[in-house]
Amino acid sequence: MASCIFSNLIRLKTLDLSYNKELEELPESFGSLSALQKFRLDRTKVKELPDSFDNLSALQELELTGKLKKLSKSFGNLSALKILKLSCPKLKKLPSFGRLSALRVLEVSKAG
């Protein structure tokens, strides 16, 4: 995926990259999606989210399913997050969710 693909999509509110079976990584420019409210990443080869993911301050709904192996330590900085659904069998450790004060729904499963 081209590294600058997300740079000009600053008003994008919803993004679903599911079932892109060749998708292996998200570029650092992903963090420039400052208006993104809903993101779904299901059944891809992505194993790690970019560090810039923590910049998605407007993100309210997040669904991650698949080969993801780790979440960043600052994942808890997503303070607007209301719904978090994780179904990543290779995910071994969860970061602290202590600062996710808006979180209303948390679903974690090993299925993927």
C-alpha positions in Angstrom: 0.0 0.0 0.0 1.5 3.4 -1.0 2.8 5.2 2.1 1.1 8.5 1.3 -2.3 7.0 0.4 -4.0 8.3 3.6 -2.3 11.7 3.8 -5.1 13.5 1.9 -8.1 11.7 3.4 -8.3 13.9 6.5 -12.1 14.0 6.4 -12.6 10.3 6.1 -14.9 9.0 8.9 -15.3 5.3 8.1 -12.8 2.9 6.7 -13.2 -0.9 6.2 -10.1 -2.7 4.9 -11.5 -6.2 5.5 -10.8 -9.1 3.3 -7.8 -7.5 1.6 -5.9 -10.8 1.8 -2.7 -9.3 0.4 -2.6 -6.4 2.8 0.4 -6.9 5.1 0.9 -3.5 6.7 -0.6 -0.1 7.2 1.7 2.9 6.4 2.6 5.5 9.0 0.4 8.0 7.1 -2.5 6.1 8.5 -2.3 8.3 11.6 -3.2 11.3 9.6 -6.8 10.2 9.4 -7.7 12.6 12.1 -11.5 12.5 11.5 -11.7 8.7 11.4 -14.5 7.5 13.7 -14.9 3.8 12.6 -12.3 1.4 11.5 -12.5 -2.3 10.6 -9.6 -4.5 9.7 -10.7 -8.2 9.3 -9.0 -11.1 7.6 -5.8 -9.4 6.4 -2.1 -10.3 6.9 -1.5 -7.1 9.0 0.5 -8.2 12.1 1.1 -4.8 13.7 -0.5 -1.4 13.7 1.7 1.6 12.9 2.8 3.8 15.7 0.8 6.6 14.2 -2.4 4.6 15.0 -2.4 6.3 18.4 -3.0 9.6 16.7 -6.6 8.7 15.7 -8.1 10.8 18.5 -11.7 10.8 16.9 -11.8 7.0 16.6 -15.0 5.7 18.3 -15.4 2.1 16.9 -12.6 -0.3 16.2 -12.9 -3.9 15.1 -9.7 -5.9 14.6 -9.8 -9.6 13.5 -7.0 -11.7 12.0 -3.3 -12.1 12.3 -2.6 -9.1 14.5 0.2 -9.9 17.0 0.5 -6.8 19.1 -1.0 -3.5 20.0 1.1 -0.5 20.9 1.7 0.4 24.5 0.0 3.8 23.9 -3.1 2.2 22.5 -4.9 3.5 25.6 -4.5 7.0 24.2 -7.6 6.5 22.0 -9.7 8.4 24.4 -12.8 8.7 22.2 -13.0 4.9 21.7 -16.5 3.6 22.6 -16.5 0.1 21.0 -13.6 -2.2 20.8 -13.8 -5.7 19.3 -10.7 -7.9 19.1 -10.6 -11.3 17.7 -6.9 -12.0 17.1 -5.7 -15.5 18.0 -2.0 -14.5 17.8 -2.4 -11.5 20.1 -0.6 -12.5 23.2 -0.8 -9.3 25.4 -3.3 -6.5 25.8 -2.2 -3.0 26.6 -3.7 -1.1 29.5 -7.2 0.1 28.7 -7.2 2.3 31.8 -7.4 5.6 29.9 -10.2 4.5 27.6 -12.8 6.4 29.6 -15.4 6.5 26.8 -15.2 2.7 26.3 -18.7 1.1 26.5 -18.3 -2.2 24.7 -15.3 -4.5 24.9 -15.3 -7.8 23.1 -12.1 -9.9 23.2 -12.0 -13.5 21.7 -9.3 -15.8 20.5 -11.3 -16.8 17.4 -10.2 -15.3 14.1 
